[in-house]
Amino acid sequence: MRVLVTGGAGFIGSHYVRQLLDGVYPAFAGAEVTVLDKLTYAATEENLRPVADRPGLRFVHGDICDPALVAEVMDGADVVVHFAAESHVDRSIAGASDFVLTNVAGTNTLLHAAVAAGVSKFVHVSTDEVYGSIEDGSWPEEHPLDPNSPYSASKAGSDLLARAYHRTHGLPVCVTRCSNNYGPYQHPEKMIPLFVTNLLNGEPVPLYGDGGNVRDWLHVTDHCRGIQLVAESGVPGEVYNIGGGTELTNRELTGKLLDAVDADWSMVRRVADRKGHDRRYSVAYDKISSELGYVPVVDFTEGLDETVRWYRDNREWWEPLKSSAVEASAASSAATRSAAARSPVTRTRGTS
């Protein structure tokens, strides 16, 4: 069996690859795995180091928007698991172009090549954010898409393309929509690793608005197990929600993270709320449970403790990423100020 994993050097994709090559998924035992990754700021080959010596692993540095390269790596693939995406909401608010290019155009390139290659299963990994925000209850898979950020809108677009390729071309594609992931190897721009690494450095953490936004937390191991169930037995053309079953407000989560590193609320800085900040996410995952046997098994308290320990023990992994993020932010701010200084000012003379 040949498996193509896009975005396989990122947080979730690399976890899936490590699990697969470690024999956690018996149905894919002995599979040849090709990882296609652009290695943007959020991905690194270091994430694959634990399995880098496995004979079944091939790494290709490249862009999913490159049709020739995608056709080459797609040739001979039996299963495609598509993780590659721009995924940070704040970055999408600052500029949406990369999100549209990668998440929509890149996904289209992959789907087109998958049809030509005749793959037997294409799993498109998406997000619960495409549903928008929900005050009460949980979203079933049939809920209308109502995205509120450029990121979630781009993912909704890619979901619809996947559905269209199934309906139009018969491509055996499934879509998965997960809740908020956490675990080792997550880039420190995301909430849990951002807060943990800041606190480990003795730096304050930013809490948006009143801290009342609610998220369902899903350990990356449970997420990848759900994805694998869909890869093995998901019905083509279907959508499967994957949830963790642990809903917390951001304030509640902040309290748990403070306790985990023996810090107190003096380390919290309230910041202005994010534009278009969805109040609550909650997915119903009855479908994947009843049809494919999925149940989240990682206890949140244990999973969070393990995650905090991992960041405490692996400074050499995350410190360069935080430094790069700070430098990139400073460069972006400087460029913005420079552009503003160069911009001509047009004055309109008033009349009276």
N, C-alpha and C positions, 0 to 999 in steps of 0.2 A: 504494500500500500504506500502511496505517495501523498503526503499532506503538505499543502502550501499554507503557511501562516504569515499573513501580512501584519506589520507592526509587531513582530515577534521579539523585538528588543525593548519594547516598552514595558510598563508595569504589568498589565494584565496579560498581554501576549507572551511575555517571557515566562511568567508563572505557568501558563498553559504549556509552553514548550518544555520547561523543566519537568513538569508533572508527566507529560507524555513520554519523554525520553527516560524518565526514572521508572517507567513501567506501571504508573498509577492507573492507566487506562488500558486494561487487558485487551479490549477489542482492537486497539491500535498497536498492539505489541509488534515490535520489529519494523515499524513504519519508517520510511525515509522522509525526513522533515526538511523542507526548504523554508527558511525565514527570509522574507523580503522586508527591509526596513530602510527608511531614508536617514535614520539616525539624526533626527532633529534634536533640539535641546532636551526633550523629554524621553529620549531613548539612548541606550548605550550598550555596547557589546559586553560590558561588565556584567549586565544582567543575565547573560548566557554563559558566563565563565564556568559555573558549576557543571555544565553539560557540554562544554566546548570540545572535549576530546571524544565525544560519542561519534562513532563511525556513521551513524544515520543522519547527522546534522550537516546541512549546507547553509551558509549564510551569504546572502546577496545584498549588497549595499545599493539601494536604488529607490526610485520614486514610483508609487502606484499610478501616477499620472503619465508615465512613460509607456505608450502602447507597445513599442517593440520589445522592451524589457519585460513587460507584463506577459506578453504572448510567449516569450521564451521560457519564463519560469512557470507559466501555467501549463505548458505542454507536458503531458503525461501525468498531471495531477489528478488524483481520485477525489480528494476532499480539499476544499478551501475554507479556512477559518479566518475571517476578515476582521482584524482588530484595528488596523491602521486608521488613525483619525487625529485631527486636532480636537482637543477636548476640554480646554480650560475656558470657562465662561468669561472670566474677567478679560482674558486676551481677546475673545471674540467681540466683546463690547468695545474694546480699544480699536479693533480692526478686524473686519469679518472676511476679507478677501481670501486669506489662506484657508479658512474654514470651508468656504464655498468650493474652492479649488480642490482641496484634498478630500473632503467628506462627500461632496456631490460628484464632481468631475472624476476624481480618482476612483470612487466606487463604480461609476459608470464604465470606466476603462476596465476594471476587473470583471464586471458582469459580462461585458461584451466578449472579453477573452475567454471567460468560462464557458460561454455558449459555444464558441468556436472549438474549444478543447474538449467539449463533451464531459465535463466533470460530473461526478455522481452525486455530490452534495456540496452546497455552498452555504456556509453559516455566516450571516451578516450580524455582527455584534453591535447593538445599538444601546439606547439609554432610556430610562423612564422619563427623562426631561422632555421628550417629545410630546408627552401628554399635557404639559403645562403645569397647573397647580390645582390641588383638590383640597377642599375644606374638610370634608368628612368621607369616610369610606375608603375604598381602594379601587384603582383602575383595573378593569379587565382588558384583555387584549383588543377587544372590539371598540374600546373607547375612542372617540374622534381625536385626532392629533391637534394640539393647540399650543405649539411651542412659543416661548416668550423671549428667548435670547437668540442672537445670531448663531451661536453654537447649536442649540437644540433645533433651530429651524433647518440648519444644514443637515443635521442627522435625520430629521423628519423627511427631508428631501431624498436622502439616500435610502431610507426605508421604503419610500414609495417607488423609487427606481427598482429596488430589489423585487418588490411585489409585481411591478410591471414586467420585468424580465421573466418572472415565473408565468404570468398570464399570457404574455405575448410569445415567448420563445420556449416555454416549457422547462426553463432552467429549474432544477430541483433546489431551490433556495429556501432557507428558513431565516427568520429574523428573531433575535433575542433582545430583550430590553431589560436591563438590570437596574437595581437601585445603587446607592453610593457604595463604592468599593473601598476597602482599606486593607492594609497588610504590608509586608516587607517590600522593598524596592520601589515604593511609590514616590514619584518626584515631589520634592519639598515645596512645591507651589500649592499643593492640595491641602485641605484643612488639617487633617490629622497629622501628616508629617511636618507641615509648616509649624503647627503649634508645638509639636514635640521637639523639633530641632531648635526652634526659637527658645523654648524653655530650657533645654539642655545647655544652650549658650548664654543663659541668663538674660535673654531679651524678652520684651513684652510680646503679647499676641493680640492680633486685631479681631475684635468681635463685631460683626455687622449689626447695625441697628439695635433692636431690643433683644436680639439673640433668640427670638421665638420661632425662627424658621425650623421646620421639622423635616428630617431626612430618615430614611430607612437604611440601616447599615448592613452591608453584605461583605463577609470576608472573601478575599480573592480566591481562596481555595474552593469555597462553595460555589462562587460564580463560575469558575472554570469547570467544575464538575457538572454544573448545569449545562454549560456549553457543550461539553463532551456528550452528554445524554442526547442533546439535540443533534449533534453531528452523527451519532450512531443511529438514532431512532426517530428523530423529528420528522413530522409529515411535511413534505414539500409544499410551499405556499403558506405555511402557518407561521404565526407569531407566538413566541413564548416569553412571558415575563419571568424574571428570576429575582426573587427577593430574599432578604436576610431575616426579616421578622423582628428587627429591633429598631423601633422608631424613637428618636430622641430629638429634642430641640437642640439648637446649636449651643445654647447656654448650658443645658444638661451635659452635653458632650464636653464642653470646655471644663466643667467642673471635674469630670472623670479624668481628663488629661492633666489638670492641675494636681489632682491627688496622685496620679501615677508617677509624677516627677517631684513630689513633695514641694509643690509651689502653692501660692495662695492667690486670691483675686486681685492683689495689688499688681500682678503681672499682666492683667487684662486691660486693654485700651479699647474703649468703644469708638467705632469709626462709622462714618455715614454709610447708610445701607447701599447695597449694590443696585444699580439701575435694573428695573424689571425683575427684582429678586422674587422668585417663586416662594410662596409661603410654606407649602407642604407637598411632599411627594409620598405616594404610597401605592405600591403595585400589588394586585392580587395574583398569587402564583399557584392557584388551585389547578390550573390547566397542566402545567409541567409536572406538578406533583401527582395528579391522578393519571395522566397519560404516560409519563416517563419515569415516575418514581422519585422525583427530586424532593429532597428535604434538606434545609440548611442544617449542618451538624456542628459548625464551629460556634461554641458559646461566645457571646460578644465580650464578656468580661475577660475570659481567657485569651481570646483573639486579640483584644486591645493590649493586654499585658504583654503578650508575645511580641506584638508590633512595637511597643515602646522599648522593650529590651533589645529588639533588633536594631533600632535606630541608635540606642545608647552604645551598642557594641560595634557599630559599623560607621563611625565618623568618616573614615577614609572614603566611603562611598558617597555620602551626601554633602560633605563640606565643599568639595569642588562645585557641586551643582548649585548650592546656595551662593557661592562666590560669583559664579557665572551669571546667575539670575540678577544679582545686585549690579554687576557691571553692565549687563544688558539694559536694565532699567535706567541706570544713570546715563548710558549712551543715548537711549531713546528720548529721555527728558532733555538732554543737551541738544539733540537734533531738532526736537520740537521748538525749543527756545530759539535756536539759530534760525529755523525756518520762519518763525514769527517775526524775528528781527529783520529778516531780509524782505518780508512781504511788503509790497507797497500799500500805503494807506490812502484810501480814497475818501476825500472829504467833499461833502455836498454842501454848497453854500445855501443857507436858508433864505427865504424870501419873507418880506414883511409888508 
